[in-house]
């Protein structure tokens, strides 16, 4: 293995199967370990791959590391369920409120808000959702446009219609005939999960915004203010995406066997885009992306009601942005069409890029980067230099140890201290016992400030604002 073009925040690594580009501070890179390079070498053995990179939060996943961007040309490309991930369309959403952090100073009030959210959003993994009157088929086919009007309250007031305009994509179009491939029991289970959070690292977090002075002009155009209360949502396509991944993964594996494809990792599956299995997966993936964006929208809709119950009818929430970090989509780069896979990486477009939604054409869209429980999250904007990484940046802090290792190494007292339990600035959580959440403690994750530093210094994106956690709702 040879290292070329190396500096403190970027290196190109010559692996036996091809080049890997890593955007990370030296310390973060060396802490990644040999396994991530082994997995990269397997990924680089997929035919016709044009480019592959890791963001600073990269860590070992199934078949492919989380924190991967992998690119193929559309004409001779491959699609890989392993380089999308099982939670297809998992991503972030942020809503801005008209409240100031001073209005949430009392711990009792933050607890009241958390309880109001829990009433509307089931936190048990298999609980029925709050939205039983929505047709799943409409959501899968039309995304946000498949929701009844009462769940998109601003859809008929154009000046405030942020629900449909302030999103990465409100509807993914696809060959709808592939929906027949998914068995009926999955449809029933997925319908129950619309508007539900899921477990693991998914969350709803109440935050306080602090604007970065260097980019205050962008923050003002986005409507951000110091001390403003915001709501961040992290969730995905729930059982629908899981079923798509499972069903198509086996079909893709059969295609690999027929074509004599494979690597040393049997969990890394991929197929030509123009194969039957590749076509079916790509199109079912788009249905899962539609589910995911609608699911986050419904979660935010329920949170809106919780704010109104807690603070009165004058409480408002509006969409700042919604975007994904597990998907593969066609994108234009350098006057050519590519299929860009992002597994645990976030798209971050700069001002003037044609891919921005219209409201963010002049500034670049918000890139939402969560920290971990007890640490800050960030709102970023892409830099023009990010084109060299296909405008991909990190998607969070990235795990530093497994769930089991975290449970063995971190005590409840250490976790409680990181949440400042018992203090005036306590980060209120919905769980009565922290034992059930310890695998999601800040100690399980890398230092998000170091992650953000790497992205900024590599000139992939810039910080617009920092978001301090006030309260968190987690699934079990």
N, C-alpha and C positions, 0 to 999 in steps of 0.2 A: 504494500500500500504506500503510495506517495502522496505527499501534501503539496499542493501548488497554490499560488496566489493567496498565501495565508496572511491574515492580519488578526487583530484582536477580536473582530466581530464577524468575520467571514472567512471561509476556507473552501477550496474545492478539493475533494478527496478522490484520488484515482483508485477506484476499486477494480477488481478483476473483470467485472461485467460492465463497467462504465463509470461515469463521473457522478459524484454526489456533491451537491452544494449545501453547505451548512451555515446558517446565519445565527450565530450564538457567541456570546462572550467566551473567552478561553476556558474559564472555570466551569461554565455550564456545559461546554462541549466535552471536556474531559470527564465530567461526571455522568455523561450519557452511557458510557460503557460499550464494550465490544459487541454486545448483542444487537444494538441498533445498526451498526455497520454491517453485520451479517444479514440482517433483514433487508437493508437497503440493497445489498448485492443480489439478493433473491429477486427483489422488485425490478432491478435493472436488467434481469435476464428475460423479462417479458419482451417479446419482439417489438421492434419499431418504436421503442420509447424515445422520446425527444429530450426529456428533462426530468430531473428529480431533485428535490431539496427537503431539508429539515428546518423547521423554525426552532427557536431556543427552548420551547417547552416540549420538544420531542421526547417520547418515551415508548417503551415496548408495548405493542398491541398484538392483536390476533392477526397473523399473516402480514401485517404492515404496521409500522410505528404510527402512533398518534403524533401529529405534527408533520405529516407528509404532504407535499405537493408533487403530483406526477402527471406528465403531459404527453399526449399522443396527437398526431395529426388526425383529422377526421377521416381522410381518405383511406388510410391504412391502419387505423387505430384499434386499440383494444380497450375493453371496459372491464373493471375488476371490482366485484363486490367487496373484496378484502381491502381495497384502497378507497372505499367509500365508508365502510364500517357498518355494523349491524343496526345502529340507531340512525337510519337514513334521515337526512334533513334536520338532525339535531342542530340547534342554534340558539341565538340570543335575541331578545326583544327588550327595548327600553322605552318606558313611558315617563313623561314629565308631568308633574302635578303643579297646582297653583299654591302649594303649601311651602312654608319655610321650615327649616330644621328646628327653629325655636318653638314651633307649634307641636313638636314631638319630643320635647325634652323629658317629660315624665315617663318613667319606665312603665308605670301602670297603663298609660295611654298606648304605648307601643304594644303592650301585651293585649290590650283590647283590640287593636287593629289586627294583630296576628290571629286572634280567635275568630274575628269576623271573616278573615280570609279562609281559615280552616273550615268554616261552616259551608263555604261555597266551592272549595277545591279539595277533593279527597286526597289525603296524603298516603293512604294505604294503597299498596301497589295494585290490588285487584278490585278496588272499590268502584262503584258505578259513578260516572260523571254527572255533572249538574245539568247537562244539556241533552235531554232525551228526545227532544222534538226536532232534531236536525237529521236530515237524510245523509248517511255516510256516503252514498254514491255521489251525491251532489258535491260534497267536499272533495272526494277523490278526483272527480272530473274537473272541477272548476276552482278549487282552492278557496280563497277568501270570497270569491264571487258566488260560491255555492252556499253561503250562509244566509239564513233568513234576514231580512232587513233590520229586524229589531235587535240583532246582535252586531250590527254595524251602524251605530247610532249617528255617525257623522257622514254617512254615505250620500246623503242628499243635501248637504250643506257644503258646497265646493270650497269655500274659504277655509273650512276647518276639517276637510275630509282627509285626515292624515292616515286613517286606517287602511286605505287602499292605495295611497300614493307613496307613503313613507316606508316602503318595504322593498327588499331586494327583488322579489317577484311575487305578485299576488296570485298568479295562476300559471302553472306549467302545463303546456299542451302536449298531448301524447296520443299514441295509438290506443284508444280505449278498449279495443277488443281483448287486450291482454288481461284485463280485470277478471275475465272468466277463469283464469288459471288459478286464482286464489280460492280455496274451499270456503264454503258458507260459514262454518264455525268461526273462522277468522274474522269474517265480516261482523258477526254478532259481538265478538270480544272487542274488536276495534271500535265499534259504535259506542260501546259502554265507556270507552276511554277518552272520548273527545272532551277536552277541557280538564284533563288530569295531568298531574305533574310527573309521576314516575319516581323511581328511587335513585340510588347512586348519587352522582354529583349534580342532579337536577335540583333547581331551587327557584324560589321567589324571594327577592331581597329588596328591602326598603333601604334607600341610600340617600346620602346628602352630597350634593355636587360642590366641587371646588374647581373653579376655572383656572386653566394654565394661562399665565399672563402673556406668554409668547404667542398664543393663538386665541386671545380674547375676541378678536374680530370675527373669527370663525364661530366661536361659542355664541356670540351675540346673534349671528345669523341663524344659528340652530335654535335659538330661544333658551339658551342655558344661562343660569344666574347663580352666583355664589350663594350657598345655603339652600338652594332649591331641592325639594324632596323628589326623588325619582324612584321608579319601580323597575327592577331588572328581572327578566324571566329567562330561565334556561330549561328547555325541554325539547322533545323531538317527536317522532312518528309513532312512538309507543308500540303496541303489538302488531300494527299493520306493517310498519317498517321491518320489524323482526321477522314476520312471516314472509315478506318479500325476499329478505336476505336468505332465509332458510330454504325456501322453495327454489329460488333462482340459483343459489349457491350450488345445490346438488346438480342442477341442470348444466350449469357452467362447468362443473367438474367432469361431467360425462363428455361434454364437448372437448375438453382438454385431452381426455383419454383418447378420443377418436382421432384427434389431430396430432397426437404424440407430444403434447406440450406439458411442461411442468418444471418445478425447481425442487430443491431439497426440502422445502417446506410444503407439506400437503395442505396446509390451511391457507395458502396463497392461491386463490382461484381467479381466473381471468379468461376472457374469450374475445374473439374478433368482434368488432362492432357490427359487422354485416352478417354474423352468424345468427341462427334462430335463437340460441340462448342469449347472445349479446343483445339482440333486439328486444327480447322479452324482458330481460333485466333492466335495460335502459329505460324502457317505457313504464314498467312497474315502479322503478325508482322515482320517476316523476310523479306518479300518483302518491307515493309516500312523502315527497316534498310538499305536495299540496296539503296532505294531512298535517304535516308538521307545522306549516305556517298558520293553518287554521287553528290548530291546537293551542299554539302560543297566543294567538289572538283571543281565543275563548278564555284562556287563563287570565289574560289581562282584563278582559271584560268583567269577569267575576271579581277581580281585585278592585276594579273601578266601583262596583257596587259596595264592596267592603269599605272603601274610603268614604263613600257617601253615608253609609250607616254610622261610621265612626266620627266623621267631621261635619256631616250635614250635606244637604243637596248642593251647596255651593262648591264642594270639592270637585275638581276636574282632573282628568288624566288625558293626555294625548300622546299618540305614537311619535317617538323620535325616529326609531328605525327597527327593522327586523331583518336579520340575516342568518345564514346557515354556516356550518363548518364541517358537515359530513355529506358530500355529494360529488357528482361528476356532471359537468355541463359543457356545452359547446360555447366557446368564447373566441373572439377575434383578437389576435395579438400580431403585431408586425405585418398587418395586411394578409394574414392567413388564419384559417379556422382550425382551432384545436379542441380536443376534449381534455379539459382540465379536471383532474381528480383532486379533491381536498379532503383529507381525513384529519380532523382536528386542526385545520388551518382556516383562516378567515380572509375573505376578499376585502381589500382596502384600496379603493380607487381614488386617484387624486382629482383635484379640480380640473374641469374641462374634459374629462374622459367621457367618451360616448356611452359607456356602460352605466353611468350614474343615472338614477331616476331624476326626473325633471326638477323636483324641489332642491336637489343637491348638485345640480349641474355646475354651479359657480363655486362651490366650496369643496366638493368631494363628499361622499356620504360618511356618516358615522360608522366606525368600526368598534364594536362592543367587546371588550376584553375583560372577562371576570377574573377576580383573584380567587381567594378561597375564604371559607368562613373565618372571619376575624381580620381579613386583610382587604385592602382597597381594590376596586375595579377601575378600569380606565376606558375613556372614550377617546378614540384616535381617528386620524384621517390619513389616507394614503399619500405617499410622496411620489413624484414623477419617477424617481430612481427605482421605485418598487417594480417597475416594468421588468427588470432583470429577473425577478422571482415570480413573474406572472401575477403580480399584485397580491401575493399571499403573505400574510403575517400570522402571528401566533393566535391561538384561540383561548388561551387562559394561562394559568400558572404551570400546569403539567404536573402529574404525580411524580414524587421522588421515591416513594416506597409503596408496596402493595397494601391492600386493605388488611390482610392478615398481619403483616409486619407492623402496620400502624397500631393495630389493636394490642399487639404484644409490647410495643416500645413506648407508647404514649399513655400517660395516666389521665384519669378523669380530672384530677386537679390541674394538670398542665393544660388540658383542653379548656377547662373553666377559666383559667387565668387568661388564655388568649382571647376569650369572649368577654373578659372583664366582668364576669358574673358578680353581682352584688354592688357594683359601682354605678354611679350616675350615668355613665356612658356605656352601660351594658348593652351588648348585642343580643337582643331578645330572640330566642328560638322557640319553635312550637313544641319541641319535645320536652317532656317532664324529666326524663333521665338522659343525661349526655352520653351514657354508655352506648346507646343505640346509634349515635352519630359519630363516634370517635374515629371511625375510618375515614370520615370526611373533615377531620380537624385540620387546621392550618399546617400542622406538623407533617401531614401526608403529602404536602405540595412543595414545589420549588418556590423560591422567593420571587413573587410576581414583579417586584420592582427591578430585579435583575433581568427578568424576561423583557420587560418594557424597555429597559436601557439598551438591550441588545438590538431590539427592533428599531429604536430611534437612531442609535449610533451606526447601524447598517444602512440608514437612510431609506428604510422601507415605509415608515409612517412616523407621524408626530403626535404628541399628546395634546388633546384639546381640553380635557377635564379629568379630574380624579374623583372617584365616588366612594365615600366612606360608608361602611355598613352600619345600619341602625337596628335592623331586625331581619330575621331570615325564616322562611318556611321551607322545610325539607320533607321529602317523602320517606317512607320506610318500606 
